[in-house]
Amino acid sequence: MSFNPPVFEDPARDSFETSLWHETAIAVPRYPKLSGRQKAEVVVIGSGYTGLSAAIDLAAQGKDVVVLDAREPGFGASGRNGGQVIPAFKYDPDGIAKVYGEELGEAVLDMVSKTADVVFDLVRRFDIACDPRQTGWIQAAYGSSGIDKVKSRHRQWQQRGAPVELLERDELARQTGTGLYPLGVLFRNGGTVQPLSYARGMAIAAASIGARILAYSLVRAIEPDASGWRVSTADGSVTAARVIIATNGYNTPIWPGLRESVVPLYSMQIASPPLPPELSRQVLPVVEAMADTRRLVWYFRKDRDHRFVIGSRGPFKARPSESDARTLVEAACKLFPALRDTAFPYRWAGRVAMTTDQIPHLHQLAPGVFAALGCNGRGVGMGTMMGKILAAASMGAERQVLPYPVSELHPIPFHAFHRVGVHAMITCYRMLDQFS
């Protein structure tokens, strides 16, 4: 099989510009570009959380791993997300059991519940300087339907032994500083990281145990080869028996139908300067990360220097304007009226890969070629976990022992018109949220 796509998206069109995470992240090493012909046991395409997690597991097993990225580690959504480590799917446990069946559903639930611990264990193992705080994550109820959802979510996870707690209005307000929500569920094993530092630290960890990280090496073709597969860029190629594709929302058309199996959406964030101590004590004083149950979710947190960060769905562009950020400024002031005189000099966006069923997809695209994508806004924990699963799958783990099902690739019909459909959906969701 050979596929040489005629058109590529240029990742260079994205820019960190006014990103808080870029300003405060640990330094990125100067990784070389791919040049000439090289060999490896496994080629990983994409150096976000998923690809780097897979590379770490493979290199730890002594495998010869090459990681290729169009830019540098963490440049995509792994360096642009909210840094919230969420140990839950968008589906509740009962819903997961319905989707996967009782036996596999329990394995998936067990895997999902461990995603946050996997992140923080990895951080401790390699001493990654990413400001890790496993102080919990709260999902707050928005509207009457949100109350029912939060109660049900708490009950279902509690029945399965997860470290969750239901917070009534007064206790929720005490822990978060906002009285906007009537109810919330606290996942005690959740938390936060500096997302770009986490990605860069993962790359440093992978390289320290033998993985070869190659930057500014945009993959242009994946072709069969006598050794298995040849992965080519403009300046060279790597042949390997196995290939892992971990490009998620930053897919280019290197494999037929893969890019068309997800819908990329932009999630936008803004951030304040460090809040004065008195003000900081009023904003997320106990649990420093939360999100709500809106259809167009508000998610917010503080960083290590007490900056307030809030995000939600953004326009279809990588560089949001001051005008684009206005709705998030208004949201911040609605949550915390004390922020009404606070400036928000930082704003940025990143592409999130969404699937039609709102769950990640794991694919075997051909013998020796695997992909995982579609974390649906749960990328810090789920991406890290999916990388481990990809590593196991690429090394020949039987499907029945994997904690996640391998599914067929199904491109979304009329994918070329996804922006029209998504724009209509967002408009509808925004109206429904206003009347919830």
Legacy VTK file of the C-alpha trace (Angstrom):
# vtk DataFile Version 3.0
C-alpha trace
ASCII
DATASET POLYDATA
POINTS 436 float
0.000 0.000 0.000
1.290 3.465 -0.884
-0.346 6.779 -0.160
1.232 10.076 -1.138
-1.174 12.894 -0.287
-1.022 15.926 -2.557
-1.898 18.538 0.068
-0.653 19.081 3.610
-1.701 21.353 6.400
1.235 23.425 7.548
1.591 23.198 11.343
3.727 26.340 11.206
0.527 28.332 10.746
-0.145 27.728 14.437
1.725 29.905 16.893
2.107 29.988 20.642
2.220 33.792 20.556
0.462 34.904 23.770
0.281 31.470 25.416
0.826 31.346 29.164
2.127 27.797 28.922
4.759 28.760 26.354
5.933 31.652 28.513
6.283 29.549 31.677
7.329 26.121 30.319
10.646 24.396 30.844
13.097 24.851 27.985
12.850 22.561 24.978
16.091 20.842 23.898
17.270 21.387 20.347
16.246 18.146 18.667
17.697 17.325 15.238
15.724 16.923 12.034
15.472 13.584 10.291
18.029 13.311 7.532
19.131 10.437 5.351
17.984 6.854 5.740
17.579 5.448 9.226
16.249 2.264 10.765
14.322 1.523 13.943
12.080 -1.112 15.434
9.204 1.353 15.896
8.458 4.751 14.374
6.150 7.005 16.381
4.575 9.890 14.456
3.649 12.728 16.788
5.354 13.923 19.966
2.365 14.829 22.075
1.286 12.916 25.153
0.169 9.804 23.270
3.248 9.432 21.105
5.710 10.231 23.876
3.987 7.902 26.340
4.251 5.097 23.779
7.911 5.946 23.152
8.702 5.866 26.878
7.128 2.433 27.337
8.839 1.028 24.259
12.256 2.501 25.064
11.949 1.189 28.631
11.608 -2.289 27.094
14.836 -1.760 25.173
13.166 -1.146 21.800
14.805 1.088 19.218
12.279 3.917 18.839
12.268 6.984 16.589
9.763 9.781 17.273
8.997 12.184 14.414
7.170 15.492 14.751
6.298 18.228 12.294
7.418 20.784 14.873
8.696 19.961 18.386
7.420 18.021 21.419
4.200 19.460 22.784
3.701 21.990 19.976
0.151 20.795 19.274
-2.729 20.377 21.703
-0.440 18.756 24.299
1.126 22.170 24.871
-2.074 24.190 24.538
-4.684 22.449 26.702
-5.868 23.382 30.190
-3.530 20.970 31.963
-6.409 19.378 33.861
-5.784 15.711 34.661
-9.261 14.168 34.617
-9.731 10.526 35.712
-13.073 10.073 33.935
-14.621 9.644 30.500
-17.402 11.858 29.240
-19.504 8.703 29.577
-20.532 7.609 33.056
-19.668 4.061 34.196
-23.123 2.673 33.345
-22.831 4.169 29.870
-19.408 2.611 29.367
-20.813 -0.775 30.324
-23.568 -0.348 27.729
-21.106 0.629 25.005
-18.556 -2.125 25.648
-20.493 -4.836 27.423
-20.091 -5.864 31.036
-16.696 -7.627 30.918
-14.811 -5.273 28.616
-16.652 -2.313 30.138
-15.190 -3.087 33.560
-11.686 -3.274 32.077
-12.217 0.076 30.352
-13.542 1.619 33.565
-10.551 0.377 35.503
-8.260 1.843 32.854
-10.060 5.208 32.838
-10.002 5.491 36.630
-6.212 5.052 36.598
-5.404 7.678 33.964
-4.598 10.439 36.465
-2.418 8.160 38.581
-0.527 7.105 35.445
0.283 10.763 34.733
1.473 11.599 38.235
3.390 8.319 38.561
5.211 9.130 35.304
5.994 12.629 36.561
7.491 11.217 39.763
9.367 8.443 37.962
11.246 10.860 35.702
11.123 13.916 37.984
9.358 15.967 35.310
9.287 19.659 36.254
5.692 20.406 35.266
4.221 21.845 38.474
2.202 18.685 39.260
-0.626 19.056 41.766
-2.832 16.048 42.463
-5.232 18.012 44.663
-8.440 16.920 42.936
-10.714 17.922 40.064
-14.326 19.063 40.342
-17.146 18.819 37.837
-19.871 21.299 38.778
-23.554 21.073 37.872
-24.916 23.679 35.478
-28.703 23.848 35.322
-31.234 21.293 36.526
-30.038 18.644 34.096
-26.514 19.180 35.416
-27.640 18.418 38.956
-29.057 15.063 37.878
-25.919 14.325 35.859
-23.570 15.112 38.740
-25.575 13.065 41.230
-25.655 10.097 38.876
-21.950 10.412 38.058
-21.024 10.483 41.731
-23.213 7.481 42.542
-21.897 5.369 39.679
-18.217 6.040 40.362
-18.696 5.646 44.105
-20.272 2.217 43.558
-17.088 1.198 41.768
-14.803 2.361 44.544
-13.494 5.551 42.928
-12.275 8.327 45.291
-15.200 10.687 44.646
-17.174 13.018 46.907
-20.443 14.884 46.360
-20.146 18.573 47.301
-23.320 20.489 48.168
-23.556 24.204 47.407
-21.946 25.584 50.585
-19.018 23.152 50.597
-18.561 23.565 46.856
-18.408 27.330 47.288
-15.914 26.980 50.152
-13.556 24.837 48.086
-13.868 26.749 44.815
-14.718 30.333 45.774
-17.663 30.556 43.349
-21.311 30.354 44.331
-22.502 29.864 40.764
-23.044 26.123 41.026
-25.482 24.182 43.257
-23.606 20.883 43.294
-20.347 19.263 42.266
-18.515 15.956 42.242
-14.917 15.933 43.409
-12.529 13.361 41.929
-9.800 13.324 44.557
-7.192 11.693 42.301
-7.478 14.396 39.614
-5.281 17.451 39.418
-3.215 19.678 37.157
0.105 19.942 35.355
1.778 22.655 33.325
0.786 20.976 30.052
3.650 22.090 27.815
6.244 21.371 30.496
4.707 17.909 30.916
5.044 17.189 27.181
8.585 18.537 27.000
9.509 16.597 30.126
8.110 13.419 28.588
10.326 13.959 25.549
13.376 14.460 27.763
12.440 11.283 29.654
12.015 9.274 26.452
15.375 10.481 25.119
17.078 9.675 28.428
16.212 5.988 28.033
17.148 5.703 24.385
14.338 7.030 22.179
15.445 9.231 19.285
13.402 12.458 19.136
13.466 14.173 15.746
11.826 17.578 15.332
10.717 19.622 12.310
10.285 16.383 10.407
6.848 16.441 8.775
5.869 12.959 7.634
4.817 12.910 3.989
4.273 9.225 3.269
4.004 5.801 4.875
4.816 3.037 2.413
5.405 -0.708 2.640
9.032 -1.755 2.719
10.985 -4.999 2.911
11.580 -4.240 6.606
7.905 -3.490 7.163
7.262 0.212 6.555
9.134 3.254 5.312
8.129 6.572 6.859
9.364 9.484 4.758
9.864 13.206 5.270
11.258 15.793 2.879
14.801 15.129 4.126
14.922 11.438 4.924
13.169 8.237 5.894
12.965 5.654 8.666
12.229 1.992 8.022
10.676 -0.054 10.803
8.529 -3.096 11.369
5.978 -1.076 13.324
4.465 2.387 13.054
2.407 4.290 15.630
0.402 7.309 14.466
-0.319 9.699 17.348
-1.121 12.997 15.654
-4.657 13.394 17.072
-6.187 16.810 16.252
-3.142 17.740 14.142
-3.595 14.970 11.594
-2.267 15.395 8.100
-3.538 12.982 5.414
-0.735 10.422 5.797
-3.179 7.518 6.050
-6.414 7.245 4.055
-9.441 8.096 6.153
-7.650 8.684 9.453
-7.904 12.462 9.440
-11.531 12.149 8.359
-12.416 9.952 11.353
-12.314 12.854 13.836
-13.496 16.451 13.880
-10.847 18.968 14.963
-12.201 21.781 17.124
-10.359 24.690 18.653
-10.412 25.105 22.405
-9.492 28.631 23.476
-8.071 29.828 26.797
-7.201 33.085 28.477
-5.129 33.732 31.597
-4.568 36.540 34.075
-1.296 37.750 35.564
-0.469 36.369 39.047
-3.345 37.317 41.330
-2.564 39.290 44.498
-2.653 37.037 47.592
-5.967 38.399 48.902
-7.658 37.920 45.529
-6.103 34.502 44.981
-7.587 33.306 48.267
-11.052 34.041 46.834
-10.482 32.149 43.578
-10.217 28.342 43.739
-8.761 28.419 47.263
-8.788 24.639 47.891
-9.332 22.614 44.715
-7.550 24.414 41.897
-9.156 22.829 38.824
-12.739 22.365 37.726
-15.156 22.295 34.827
-18.928 22.379 34.546
-21.596 20.390 32.737
-22.463 22.959 30.071
-22.752 21.697 26.538
-20.007 24.213 25.749
-18.001 23.500 28.871
-16.272 26.164 30.933
-13.069 24.779 32.439
-10.826 26.781 34.744
-7.899 26.530 37.155
-4.986 28.365 38.745
-1.344 27.800 37.885
1.627 27.631 40.279
1.939 31.437 40.383
-1.783 31.950 41.061
-2.743 33.020 37.566
-6.368 32.306 36.742
-6.887 30.310 33.526
-10.261 29.707 31.871
-11.169 28.024 28.606
-14.048 26.931 26.408
-14.824 26.210 22.780
-13.173 28.756 20.500
-13.476 29.944 16.898
-11.907 27.955 14.066
-8.476 29.570 14.258
-5.224 29.064 16.090
-4.740 32.723 16.983
-7.745 34.074 18.888
-8.203 37.824 18.941
-8.964 40.066 21.895
-12.538 40.164 20.648
-12.688 36.356 20.573
-11.557 36.265 24.205
-14.259 38.641 25.442
-16.781 35.893 26.167
-14.235 34.127 28.377
-13.471 37.343 30.255
-17.198 37.706 30.899
-17.367 34.080 32.053
-14.458 34.611 34.463
-16.168 37.631 36.005
-19.457 35.762 36.303
-17.718 32.962 38.177
-15.627 35.277 40.319
-16.933 38.877 40.412
-13.749 39.914 42.230
-11.913 39.436 38.916
-13.851 42.261 37.237
-10.838 44.615 37.250
-8.325 41.917 36.291
-6.543 41.999 32.944
-6.200 38.868 30.820
-3.082 39.395 28.685
-2.717 35.735 27.646
-4.878 34.027 25.020
-4.251 30.976 22.865
-5.966 27.990 21.282
-5.284 24.387 20.343
-6.965 21.744 18.212
-8.909 19.047 20.041
-9.836 15.837 18.189
-13.490 14.948 18.735
-15.124 11.669 17.742
-18.783 11.244 16.894
-19.288 8.828 19.800
-17.226 10.983 22.226
-14.800 8.182 23.108
-11.180 7.637 21.974
-10.529 5.320 19.044
-7.769 2.712 18.866
-7.071 1.306 15.399
-4.889 -1.265 13.738
-4.692 0.238 10.269
-2.551 -2.496 8.702
-0.186 -5.196 9.948
2.225 -3.329 12.227
0.492 0.068 11.911
-1.488 1.401 14.873
-3.191 4.694 15.729
-5.078 6.227 18.621
-6.922 9.513 18.507
-9.946 11.377 19.785
-9.408 12.098 23.477
-12.363 14.525 23.362
-10.903 17.002 25.829
-9.444 14.439 28.230
-6.022 14.346 26.606
-3.617 14.741 29.537
-4.681 11.534 31.262
-6.247 9.663 28.380
-3.490 10.486 25.904
-0.849 9.270 28.337
-2.779 6.050 28.935
-3.503 5.465 25.234
0.217 5.738 24.525
0.861 2.853 26.906
-1.862 0.817 25.207
-0.434 1.602 21.760
2.996 0.459 22.909
1.541 -2.849 24.088
-0.508 -3.313 20.913
2.458 -2.581 18.658
4.497 -5.230 20.466
1.904 -7.875 19.684
-0.339 -7.872 22.761
-3.466 -9.858 21.997
-6.603 -7.776 21.592
-8.366 -9.650 24.374
-5.731 -8.614 26.932
-5.711 -4.929 25.994
-7.777 -2.770 28.375
-9.279 -0.949 25.395
-10.956 -2.284 22.237
-9.402 -2.055 18.788
-12.030 -0.683 16.405
-12.377 -0.365 12.648
-11.563 2.965 11.022
-14.743 4.752 9.934
-14.293 8.096 8.179
-17.089 10.563 8.958
-19.434 11.068 5.963
-19.245 14.531 4.371
-16.226 15.310 6.542
-15.231 18.164 4.243
-18.292 20.060 5.491
-17.598 19.479 9.181
-17.071 23.158 9.936
-20.584 24.016 8.763
-22.097 21.294 10.925
-19.977 22.123 13.952
-20.741 25.831 13.686
-24.466 25.051 13.659
-24.054 22.676 16.615
-22.108 25.246 18.646
-24.727 27.919 17.958
-27.460 25.533 19.087
-25.526 24.463 22.198
-24.853 28.068 23.165
-28.567 28.852 23.005
-29.469 25.741 25.010
-26.875 26.619 27.674
-28.400 30.080 28.026
-31.787 28.602 28.864
-30.565 25.758 31.111
LINES 1 437
436 0 1 2 3 4 5 6 7 8 9 10 11 12 13 14 15 16 17 18 19 20 21 22 23 24 25 26 27 28 29 30 31 32 33 34 35 36 37 38 39 40 41 42 43 44 45 46 47 48 49 50 51 52 53 54 55 56 57 58 59 60 61 62 63 64 65 66 67 68 69 70 71 72 73 74 75 76 77 78 79 80 81 82 83 84 85 86 87 88 89 90 91 92 93 94 95 96 97 98 99 100 101 102 103 104 105 106 107 108 109 110 111 112 113 114 115 116 117 118 119 120 121 122 123 124 125 126 127 128 129 130 131 132 133 134 135 136 137 138 139 140 141 142 143 144 145 146 147 148 149 150 151 152 153 154 155 156 157 158 159 160 161 162 163 164 165 166 167 168 169 170 171 172 173 174 175 176 177 178 179 180 181 182 183 184 185 186 187 188 189 190 191 192 193 194 195 196 197 198 199 200 201 202 203 204 205 206 207 208 209 210 211 212 213 214 215 216 217 218 219 220 221 222 223 224 225 226 227 228 229 230 231 232 233 234 235 236 237 238 239 240 241 242 243 244 245 246 247 248 249 250 251 252 253 254 255 256 257 258 259 260 261 262 263 264 265 266 267 268 269 270 271 272 273 274 275 276 277 278 279 280 281 282 283 284 285 286 287 288 289 290 291 292 293 294 295 296 297 298 299 300 301 302 303 304 305 306 307 308 309 310 311 312 313 314 315 316 317 318 319 320 321 322 323 324 325 326 327 328 329 330 331 332 333 334 335 336 337 338 339 340 341 342 343 344 345 346 347 348 349 350 351 352 353 354 355 356 357 358 359 360 361 362 363 364 365 366 367 368 369 370 371 372 373 374 375 376 377 378 379 380 381 382 383 384 385 386 387 388 389 390 391 392 393 394 395 396 397 398 399 400 401 402 403 404 405 406 407 408 409 410 411 412 413 414 415 416 417 418 419 420 421 422 423 424 425 426 427 428 429 430 431 432 433 434 435
